[in-house]
Amino acid sequence: MFFWNPIYFVFALPALLLGLWAQFKVQSSFSKYSRVRSTVGMSGAEIARRMLDMSGLYNVKVEMVQGFLSDHYDPRSRTLRLSPDVYRGNSLAAAGVAAHEAGHALQHQDAYLPMQIRSAIVPTVQFGSWLGPIIFMIGLFINEQLAWIGLILFAATAVFAIITLPVEFNASSRAKAFLADSGMIYQHEMGGVRSVLDAAALTYVAAAVQAVSTILYYLFLLTGRSRE
């Protein structure tokens, strides 16, 4: 299989190392600051509820969902779901993650364009992420045009990963501003919040780098075959 081509690791290894580093950073930062109680002592659920209410989003529900860092906002049901450590926790880590997810609800309210684009391409990404590589592999050995179709389909995953970056960065910016301006987190505590959110942002950067590096490898294989 072409994935065992040694050149593959030239493209994949940097992205893999960055991804591992990002996972280490987010887990270590969350673990460190989940043990640091905020001065105000509000739980993640309370902070999220306060942030939503102050923005007029009374109809957005806040629920607990099982899992570690499984926190997310569901725009379809207008529900903010927080993992147990965040929902019940009164730590700096819980405050940052809860406010970040509430930031996505605010983006939804504001019709934030990158978020709208990301939501619109989800079906294409789900289709292209698994079918694209299959079509590409078949086309690589049978028909070059078919390989290009597979590459284009899979490219949707890279577009998704790239458009995710402003969505996540903006949600974190909203979270930091709210926590600092509302007084729920004191200024001397904001370093812990920033550490957690910046580490989480790095995971999205790593995902984008990985998606782009895979596309570049596919292009390398395809253009190399064209020269044969």
C-alpha positions in Angstrom: 0.0 0.0 0.0 1.3 3.5 -0.9 0.9 4.6 2.8 4.1 2.6 3.5 6.1 4.8 1.1 8.9 6.3 3.2 8.1 9.7 1.8 4.8 9.5 3.6 6.6 10.1 6.9 8.2 13.2 5.6 4.7 14.7 5.3 3.0 12.9 8.3 5.7 12.9 11.0 5.7 16.7 11.8 1.9 16.7 12.0 1.9 13.6 14.1 4.5 15.1 16.6 2.5 18.4 16.7 -0.7 16.4 17.5 1.0 14.5 20.3 2.4 17.6 21.7 -1.0 19.4 21.5 -2.7 16.5 23.3 -0.1 16.5 26.0 -0.4 20.2 26.5 -4.2 20.2 26.7 -4.3 17.3 29.1 -1.5 18.6 31.4 -3.0 22.2 31.4 -6.5 21.0 32.2 -5.2 18.6 34.9 -3.1 21.4 36.5 -5.8 24.1 36.5 -8.6 21.7 37.3 -7.0 21.6 40.8 -7.0 25.4 41.2 -10.2 26.6 42.6 -11.4 30.0 41.3 -11.8 32.8 43.9 -15.5 33.3 43.1 -16.0 29.5 43.2 -18.8 29.3 40.6 -19.2 25.9 38.8 -18.7 25.6 35.1 -22.5 25.1 34.7 -23.2 28.3 36.7 -20.7 30.3 34.6 -22.1 29.1 31.3 -25.6 29.8 32.5 -24.7 33.3 33.6 -22.8 34.0 30.3 -25.8 32.8 28.2 -28.4 34.7 30.3 -26.4 37.9 30.1 -26.4 37.5 26.3 -30.2 36.9 26.2 -29.8 33.2 25.4 -32.3 32.0 28.0 -33.5 29.3 25.6 -30.1 27.6 25.4 -30.0 24.6 27.8 -26.9 23.6 29.8 -26.6 19.9 30.4 -24.0 17.4 31.7 -22.6 14.8 29.3 -20.4 11.9 30.2 -16.8 11.7 29.1 -13.5 13.6 29.6 -13.4 17.0 27.8 -16.5 16.0 25.8 -17.8 19.5 26.1 -19.5 20.9 23.1 -22.4 23.2 21.9 -25.1 21.6 19.7 -26.6 24.3 17.5 -29.4 22.0 16.3 -31.0 21.5 19.7 -29.5 24.8 21.1 -27.9 22.8 24.0 -24.6 23.4 25.7 -23.2 20.1 27.0 -20.5 20.0 29.6 -18.4 17.1 30.9 -18.7 16.3 34.6 -15.4 17.9 35.6 -16.5 21.1 33.9 -20.2 21.1 34.7 -19.6 20.5 38.5 -16.1 21.9 38.8 -15.3 25.3 40.3 -11.8 25.4 39.0 -10.0 27.8 36.6 -10.0 25.0 34.0 -13.8 24.4 34.3 -14.5 28.2 34.0 -12.4 28.5 30.9 -13.9 25.5 29.1 -17.5 26.3 30.1 -17.2 29.9 28.9 -15.5 28.7 25.7 -18.5 26.5 24.9 -20.9 29.3 25.8 -18.9 31.4 23.3 -20.1 29.0 20.5 -23.7 29.7 21.5 -23.0 33.4 21.2 -21.5 32.8 17.7 -24.7 31.0 16.8 -26.7 33.9 18.0 -24.6 36.4 16.1 -24.6 34.2 12.9 -20.8 34.2 13.0 -19.9 33.5 9.4 -17.0 30.9 9.9 -19.4 28.9 12.1 -22.1 29.0 9.5 -19.7 27.8 6.8 -18.4 25.0 9.1 -21.9 23.8 9.8 -22.9 23.9 6.1 -20.0 21.7 5.0 -20.4 19.0 7.7 -22.3 16.6 5.4 -19.7 17.0 2.7 -16.9 16.4 5.2 -18.6 13.3 6.6 -19.0 11.9 3.1 -15.5 12.9 1.8 -13.5 11.9 4.9 -14.1 8.2 4.4 -15.0 7.9 0.7 -12.3 10.3 -0.6 -9.3 8.2 0.4 -10.9 5.0 -1.0 -11.6 6.7 -4.4 -8.2 8.2 -4.4 -6.4 4.8 -3.8 -8.5 3.1 -6.5 -7.9 6.0 -8.9 -4.2 6.1 -8.2 -3.8 2.7 -9.8 -6.6 2.7 -12.3 -7.6 6.2 -13.4 -5.9 9.5 -12.7 -9.2 11.5 -13.1 -10.8 9.2 -10.5 -7.9 9.9 -8.1 -8.4 13.6 -8.5 -12.1 13.2 -7.6 -11.1 11.3 -4.4 -8.5 14.1 -3.6 -11.1 16.8 -4.0 -13.6 14.9 -1.8 -11.0 14.4 0.9 -9.9 18.1 0.6 -13.2 19.0 2.3 -11.7 17.7 5.6 -8.8 20.2 5.3 -11.2 23.0 4.5 -13.2 22.0 7.6 -10.1 21.9 9.8 -9.0 25.3 8.6 -12.4 27.0 9.0 -12.5 25.5 12.5 -9.6 27.6 13.5 -11.3 31.1 13.6 -14.4 29.5 15.1 -12.4 28.1 18.1 -10.1 31.1 18.4 -13.1 33.5 18.5 -15.0 31.4 21.1 -11.9 31.5 23.3 -11.6 35.3 22.9 -15.2 35.7 23.9 -14.7 33.4 26.9 -11.6 35.3 28.1 -13.3 38.7 27.7 -16.4 37.6 29.5 -14.6 36.0 32.4 -12.4 39.0 32.9 -15.0 41.7 32.4 -17.7 40.0 34.5 -15.4 39.5 37.5 -16.2 35.8 37.6 -12.4 35.2 37.3 -10.0 37.7 38.8 -7.2 39.2 36.7 -4.5 37.3 38.5 -6.3 34.0 37.7 -6.7 34.7 34.0 -3.3 33.1 33.3 -4.6 29.7 34.2 -7.7 30.2 32.0 -5.5 31.3 29.1 -3.2 28.3 29.5 -6.1 25.9 29.2 -7.8 27.6 26.3 -4.5 28.2 24.4 -3.6 24.5 24.8 -7.0 23.5 23.5 -6.5 25.8 20.5 -3.3 24.0 19.7 -5.1 20.8 19.1 -7.2 22.4 16.4 -4.0 23.8 14.8 -2.5 20.3 14.9 -5.7 18.9 13.2 -5.4 21.5 10.4 -1.7 20.8 9.9 -2.4 17.0 9.7 -5.3 17.5 7.2 -3.2 19.8 5.0 -0.1 17.5 5.2 -2.2 14.5 4.0 -3.6 16.5 1.1 0.0 17.5 0.1 1.1 13.9 0.3 -1.8 12.9 -2.0 -0.8 15.6 -4.4 2.8 14.4 -4.3 1.7 10.8 -5.2 -0.6 12.0 -7.9 1.8 14.4 -9.6 4.6 11.9 -9.3 2.4 9.4 -11.1 1.6 11.9 -13.8 5.3 12.3 -14.5 5.8 8.6 -15.0 
